[in-house]
Amino acid sequence: MTDPQRPADERLKALAARLDIDLEAGPPSGDSLLVWQFVPMEAGLPGWRPERVRRLTIQDSPPMTRSSWVPAESSEDDVLLMLDTIECADAVDARAWLLRVLAGVQSTAIERPARAAPGDVAVGMPGGGMLAFTRANLVCVLRNGGRSVRPVSDTAGALDGWLAERPEPGGRVPPEIRRAEAGRAGPDGEVAIDIEAGEPADRAVWFKLVAPAGQLRLEERGPVYRPAQPGRPGTVRLYAVGPGGSAAQSIDIGGE
């Protein structure tokens, strides 16, 4: 996958029309989900183990992670899975970034999968060697990086399920949520959420936030909650996910 650029708006609109992706649509129905500081882990990619994981900083782009994976129980040296993720502001922004990524694909064969596909929106290549999808504010692009081409659809489905699930707290070494607080509502009703968590072995931890009412959005200052109605109380469920387990805590959002 090439790094996402900003092609002309008309080119994006034409690609969106061909792939039947509605750029004007609002967020998905149901609970609002937000992924923050995402780190790919073996729990989300069963059957694979990481070879390399790195964060990328690209000017005018959201945070990106690029990782490569090899089969967990095989010595095949011609099999390699590549995973790129882009952490966008919200689900609407993720759709636009998905199109920017697809605009850089050097093929006109990309298409919407004919059968059930992961995520909110999914696009792939015939033969299953590449699949890109959005889940909430996250763009995920899976593709083959080795000489041996394998379909990535099953792995993409497992990753999407891991992103969307509400994990039960616990595990061998679960993270510790040290702080999870809602700030004071601003003039527009938005509330910043302050989060800090860690893991006993000091390994990476990522977060998912779920709001049954209202909308969640990621800004430079971190996660932000906007109530369905200004001043209306709400609750956000926070999950901290680490390689040894998960932790959860509810955050009450007070009204005016």
C-alpha positions, 0 to 999 in steps of 0.5 A, a space after each residue: 500500500 502506498 502512503 495515503 495522499 490527498 488526490 483531487 476531490 473529483 477523483 475521490 468522488 468518482 472512486 466513491 461513486 464507483 465503489 458505492 461509498 457514500 461520503 455524505 452519510 453520517 456515522 453508523 447506527 447503534 453505539 458510538 465506538 472510538 479506537 484510540 492509540 491502537 496497537 495490533 496484537 496477536 489476539 486480533 490476528 490469530 495464527 500470526 505473530 508480529 515480525 515488525 510493528 512501527 508507528 508512522 508520522 506522515 505530514 497532514 495524515 492521522 496516526 498510522 501503524 504499519 506492521 508485518 506478520 508471519 505464520 505463528 506455527 509455520 516456517 514458510 519464508 514466502 508467507 507475509 501478512 502486511 497490516 496498515 492502520 490509520 486512526 481517524 477522527 471518527 467513522 465519517 473521516 475514516 471513510 474519506 481516508 479509506 478512499 484516499 488509500 484506495 486512490 493510491 492502489 495501482 489497480 482498477 480491479 478493486 471492488 466491494 466484496 460480494 459476500 459478507 465483509 468485515 467492518 462498516 465499509 470494505 473494499 478488496 481485490 479479486 482473489 482476496 490478496 488485499 482487503 481494506 475496511 473501516 471499523 468506527 474511526 479506524 482504517 485497516 488495510 491487509 495485504 500479502 507481502 510475500 511471494 505466496 499469496 493467501 486470501 486475507 478475508 478470514 484474518 480481516 474478519 477476526 481483526 474486525 471482531 476483535 476491534 468491535 467486541 466488548 471484552 470481559 475484564 481480566 486475563 493473565 496480566 490485565 492493564 490497569 486503568 489509572 485515570 478515566 475522567 470526563 472534563 467540563 463541558 465546553 460551550 458546544 456541549 463537548 466533553 474531553 475525556 482524560 485517560 491514563 492506563 498502563 501494563 505491569 510489564 510496561 507493554 503497549 496498551 490501546 483503548 476503545 470507548 463505547 457510548 450508547 448515546 451521543 457521539 465520540 470523536 478523536 481530536 488532538 487533545 484525545 477522545 471527545 464525547 458529544 451528547 445527543 442533546 446539549 447538557 444531557 447526561 451520558 455514560 462512556 464505557 472504556 476498555 483498555 486492551 493489552 497483550 495480557 488481558 483487558 480492563 474496563 471502567 464506566 465514565 459518567 458524563 454529567 449534564 449541566 
